[in-house]
Amino acid sequence: MRSIVFLTLLAGCATGTAVQGSDSMTQRQTIFTSEQGTLVSDPARAEATEVDAPPLAVWAAVKKVYSDFGIPLTIDNPAGHQLGNSSFVKTRQVGSEPMPTLVNCGNGMTGPNAASFRMTLSLMTDVNPDGKGGSKLQTTFVANGQDVTGGSSYQIPCGTTGRLELLILTRVKTALGKS
């Protein structure tokens, strides 16, 4: 386990490089910074969609959706077309969504680890003009879990189910009155 953390931390010295994800959208490694140090996760999977609304309206809708989920915005960069939070902590749920429906950290004796682990999460949304008056949205979610019951300070990478990314995009469309 220590060698995995060491290799992960060692990888943090390199710059994030663009990679292709399952949806063929360019994605980057996510870097978490916490009291335990810096942790670089595997490249994230992103969900993307287009919305027939100008970027300014979409930006406001994304902010509202993040607030509805109880996710504090620490990155609000209109010039870089990105908003979100690169490192926040949640346990058991995000908004009203149970953690095991959003991430997979494996199973323990009592069921899904995501139900009891302390989760360090990164959720970022890119809002870009589509060249036709609308917007392109891409939401990327990365999770790392920590079993706090045994006093462990190590985080393990957890896989996304894709549900949170799709919920964010769907609720942004709903907030804009789009289907």
Contacts in CASP RR format, 6 or more apart in sequence:
PFRMAT RR
TARGET T0000
AUTHOR 0000-0000-0000
METHOD contacts of the structure
MODEL  1
MRSIVFLTLLAGCATGTAVQGSDSMTQRQTIFTSEQGTLVSDPARAEATE
VDAPPLAVWAAVKKVYSDFGIPLTIDNPAGHQLGNSSFVKTRQVGSEPMP
TLVNCGNGMTGPNAASFRMTLSLMTDVNPDGKGGSKLQTTFVANGQDVTG
GSSYQIPCGTTGRLELLILTRVKTALGKS
1 154 0 8 1.000
2 154 0 8 1.000
4 156 0 8 1.000
5 39 0 8 1.000
5 154 0 8 1.000
5 155 0 8 1.000
8 39 0 8 1.000
8 40 0 8 1.000
8 41 0 8 1.000
9 37 0 8 1.000
9 38 0 8 1.000
9 39 0 8 1.000
9 40 0 8 1.000
11 29 0 8 1.000
11 40 0 8 1.000
12 31 0 8 1.000
12 38 0 8 1.000
12 40 0 8 1.000
14 40 0 8 1.000
16 28 0 8 1.000
16 29 0 8 1.000
16 31 0 8 1.000
16 40 0 8 1.000
17 28 0 8 1.000
17 29 0 8 1.000
18 26 0 8 1.000
18 27 0 8 1.000
18 28 0 8 1.000
19 26 0 8 1.000
19 27 0 8 1.000
19 28 0 8 1.000
19 29 0 8 1.000
19 43 0 8 1.000
20 26 0 8 1.000
20 27 0 8 1.000
21 27 0 8 1.000
21 43 0 8 1.000
21 45 0 8 1.000
21 46 0 8 1.000
22 45 0 8 1.000
23 45 0 8 1.000
23 46 0 8 1.000
23 47 0 8 1.000
23 48 0 8 1.000
25 46 0 8 1.000
25 48 0 8 1.000
25 138 0 8 1.000
27 43 0 8 1.000
27 44 0 8 1.000
27 45 0 8 1.000
27 46 0 8 1.000
27 140 0 8 1.000
28 43 0 8 1.000
28 44 0 8 1.000
29 40 0 8 1.000
29 41 0 8 1.000
29 42 0 8 1.000
29 43 0 8 1.000
29 44 0 8 1.000
30 40 0 8 1.000
30 41 0 8 1.000
30 44 0 8 1.000
30 86 0 8 1.000
30 122 0 8 1.000
30 124 0 8 1.000
30 140 0 8 1.000
30 142 0 8 1.000
31 38 0 8 1.000
31 39 0 8 1.000
31 40 0 8 1.000
31 41 0 8 1.000
31 86 0 8 1.000
32 38 0 8 1.000
32 39 0 8 1.000
32 40 0 8 1.000
32 41 0 8 1.000
32 86 0 8 1.000
32 87 0 8 1.000
32 120 0 8 1.000
32 122 0 8 1.000
32 142 0 8 1.000
32 144 0 8 1.000
32 155 0 8 1.000
33 39 0 8 1.000
33 87 0 8 1.000
34 87 0 8 1.000
34 120 0 8 1.000
36 153 0 8 1.000
36 155 0 8 1.000
39 120 0 8 1.000
39 144 0 8 1.000
39 155 0 8 1.000
41 122 0 8 1.000
41 142 0 8 1.000
41 144 0 8 1.000
41 157 0 8 1.000
42 157 0 8 1.000
44 122 0 8 1.000
44 140 0 8 1.000
44 141 0 8 1.000
44 142 0 8 1.000
44 160 0 8 1.000
45 140 0 8 1.000
45 141 0 8 1.000
45 160 0 8 1.000
45 162 0 8 1.000
45 165 0 8 1.000
46 138 0 8 1.000
46 139 0 8 1.000
46 140 0 8 1.000
46 165 0 8 1.000
47 138 0 8 1.000
47 139 0 8 1.000
47 162 0 8 1.000
47 165 0 8 1.000
47 166 0 8 1.000
47 168 0 8 1.000
47 169 0 8 1.000
48 136 0 8 1.000
48 137 0 8 1.000
48 138 0 8 1.000
48 139 0 8 1.000
48 169 0 8 1.000
49 136 0 8 1.000
49 137 0 8 1.000
49 169 0 8 1.000
49 173 0 8 1.000
50 130 0 8 1.000
50 134 0 8 1.000
50 135 0 8 1.000
50 136 0 8 1.000
50 137 0 8 1.000
51 58 0 8 1.000
51 134 0 8 1.000
51 135 0 8 1.000
51 137 0 8 1.000
51 172 0 8 1.000
51 173 0 8 1.000
51 176 0 8 1.000
51 178 0 8 1.000
52 133 0 8 1.000
52 134 0 8 1.000
52 178 0 8 1.000
53 61 0 8 1.000
53 134 0 8 1.000
53 135 0 8 1.000
53 176 0 8 1.000
53 178 0 8 1.000
54 129 0 8 1.000
54 133 0 8 1.000
54 134 0 8 1.000
54 135 0 8 1.000
55 81 0 8 1.000
55 127 0 8 1.000
55 128 0 8 1.000
55 129 0 8 1.000
55 134 0 8 1.000
55 135 0 8 1.000
57 176 0 8 1.000
58 127 0 8 1.000
58 134 0 8 1.000
58 135 0 8 1.000
58 137 0 8 1.000
58 172 0 8 1.000
58 176 0 8 1.000
59 78 0 8 1.000
59 83 0 8 1.000
59 127 0 8 1.000
61 172 0 8 1.000
61 175 0 8 1.000
61 176 0 8 1.000
62 83 0 8 1.000
62 125 0 8 1.000
62 127 0 8 1.000
62 137 0 8 1.000
62 168 0 8 1.000
62 172 0 8 1.000
63 73 0 8 1.000
63 76 0 8 1.000
63 83 0 8 1.000
64 175 0 8 1.000
65 168 0 8 1.000
65 171 0 8 1.000
65 172 0 8 1.000
65 175 0 8 1.000
66 72 0 8 1.000
66 73 0 8 1.000
66 83 0 8 1.000
66 84 0 8 1.000
66 85 0 8 1.000
66 123 0 8 1.000
66 125 0 8 1.000
66 168 0 8 1.000
67 73 0 8 1.000
68 95 0 8 1.000
68 171 0 8 1.000
69 94 0 8 1.000
69 95 0 8 1.000
69 97 0 8 1.000
69 168 0 8 1.000
70 94 0 8 1.000
70 95 0 8 1.000
71 84 0 8 1.000
71 85 0 8 1.000
71 88 0 8 1.000
71 94 0 8 1.000
71 123 0 8 1.000
72 85 0 8 1.000
72 88 0 8 1.000
73 83 0 8 1.000
73 84 0 8 1.000
73 85 0 8 1.000
74 84 0 8 1.000
74 85 0 8 1.000
74 86 0 8 1.000
74 87 0 8 1.000
74 88 0 8 1.000
75 82 0 8 1.000
75 83 0 8 1.000
75 84 0 8 1.000
75 85 0 8 1.000
75 86 0 8 1.000
75 124 0 8 1.000
76 83 0 8 1.000
76 84 0 8 1.000
77 83 0 8 1.000
81 126 0 8 1.000
81 127 0 8 1.000
81 128 0 8 1.000
82 124 0 8 1.000
82 125 0 8 1.000
82 126 0 8 1.000
82 127 0 8 1.000
83 124 0 8 1.000
83 125 0 8 1.000
83 127 0 8 1.000
84 123 0 8 1.000
84 124 0 8 1.000
84 125 0 8 1.000
85 121 0 8 1.000
85 122 0 8 1.000
85 123 0 8 1.000
85 124 0 8 1.000
86 122 0 8 1.000
86 124 0 8 1.000
87 120 0 8 1.000
87 121 0 8 1.000
87 122 0 8 1.000
88 120 0 8 1.000
88 121 0 8 1.000
88 122 0 8 1.000
88 123 0 8 1.000
89 118 0 8 1.000
89 119 0 8 1.000
89 120 0 8 1.000
89 121 0 8 1.000
90 99 0 8 1.000
90 119 0 8 1.000
90 121 0 8 1.000
91 99 0 8 1.000
91 116 0 8 1.000
91 117 0 8 1.000
91 118 0 8 1.000
91 119 0 8 1.000
92 98 0 8 1.000
92 99 0 8 1.000
92 115 0 8 1.000
92 116 0 8 1.000
93 99 0 8 1.000
94 102 0 8 1.000
94 121 0 8 1.000
94 164 0 8 1.000
97 163 0 8 1.000
97 164 0 8 1.000
97 167 0 8 1.000
98 115 0 8 1.000
99 112 0 8 1.000
99 114 0 8 1.000
99 115 0 8 1.000
99 117 0 8 1.000
99 119 0 8 1.000
100 112 0 8 1.000
100 114 0 8 1.000
100 115 0 8 1.000
101 161 0 8 1.000
101 163 0 8 1.000
102 114 0 8 1.000
102 141 0 8 1.000
102 143 0 8 1.000
102 160 0 8 1.000
102 161 0 8 1.000
102 162 0 8 1.000
102 163 0 8 1.000
102 164 0 8 1.000
103 114 0 8 1.000
103 119 0 8 1.000
103 143 0 8 1.000
103 158 0 8 1.000
103 159 0 8 1.000
103 160 0 8 1.000
103 161 0 8 1.000
104 112 0 8 1.000
104 114 0 8 1.000
104 158 0 8 1.000
104 159 0 8 1.000
104 160 0 8 1.000
104 161 0 8 1.000
105 112 0 8 1.000
105 113 0 8 1.000
105 114 0 8 1.000
105 117 0 8 1.000
105 143 0 8 1.000
105 145 0 8 1.000
105 156 0 8 1.000
105 158 0 8 1.000
105 159 0 8 1.000
106 112 0 8 1.000
106 113 0 8 1.000
106 114 0 8 1.000
106 158 0 8 1.000
107 113 0 8 1.000
110 116 0 8 1.000
113 145 0 8 1.000
113 147 0 8 1.000
113 158 0 8 1.000
114 143 0 8 1.000
114 145 0 8 1.000
114 158 0 8 1.000
116 147 0 8 1.000
116 149 0 8 1.000
117 145 0 8 1.000
117 146 0 8 1.000
117 147 0 8 1.000
117 148 0 8 1.000
117 158 0 8 1.000
118 145 0 8 1.000
118 146 0 8 1.000
118 148 0 8 1.000
119 143 0 8 1.000
119 144 0 8 1.000
119 145 0 8 1.000
119 146 0 8 1.000
119 158 0 8 1.000
120 143 0 8 1.000
120 144 0 8 1.000
120 145 0 8 1.000
120 146 0 8 1.000
120 155 0 8 1.000
121 141 0 8 1.000
121 142 0 8 1.000
121 143 0 8 1.000
121 144 0 8 1.000
122 140 0 8 1.000
122 141 0 8 1.000
122 142 0 8 1.000
122 143 0 8 1.000
123 139 0 8 1.000
123 140 0 8 1.000
123 141 0 8 1.000
123 164 0 8 1.000
123 168 0 8 1.000
124 139 0 8 1.000
124 140 0 8 1.000
125 137 0 8 1.000
125 138 0 8 1.000
125 139 0 8 1.000
125 140 0 8 1.000
125 168 0 8 1.000
126 136 0 8 1.000
126 137 0 8 1.000
126 138 0 8 1.000
126 139 0 8 1.000
126 140 0 8 1.000
127 135 0 8 1.000
127 136 0 8 1.000
127 137 0 8 1.000
128 135 0 8 1.000
128 136 0 8 1.000
128 137 0 8 1.000
128 138 0 8 1.000
129 135 0 8 1.000
129 136 0 8 1.000
130 136 0 8 1.000
137 169 0 8 1.000
137 172 0 8 1.000
139 165 0 8 1.000
139 168 0 8 1.000
139 169 0 8 1.000
140 165 0 8 1.000
141 160 0 8 1.000
141 162 0 8 1.000
141 164 0 8 1.000
141 165 0 8 1.000
142 157 0 8 1.000
142 160 0 8 1.000
143 157 0 8 1.000
143 158 0 8 1.000
143 159 0 8 1.000
143 160 0 8 1.000
144 155 0 8 1.000
144 156 0 8 1.000
144 157 0 8 1.000
144 158 0 8 1.000
145 155 0 8 1.000
145 156 0 8 1.000
145 157 0 8 1.000
145 158 0 8 1.000
146 152 0 8 1.000
146 153 0 8 1.000
146 154 0 8 1.000
146 155 0 8 1.000
146 156 0 8 1.000
173 179 0 8 1.000
END
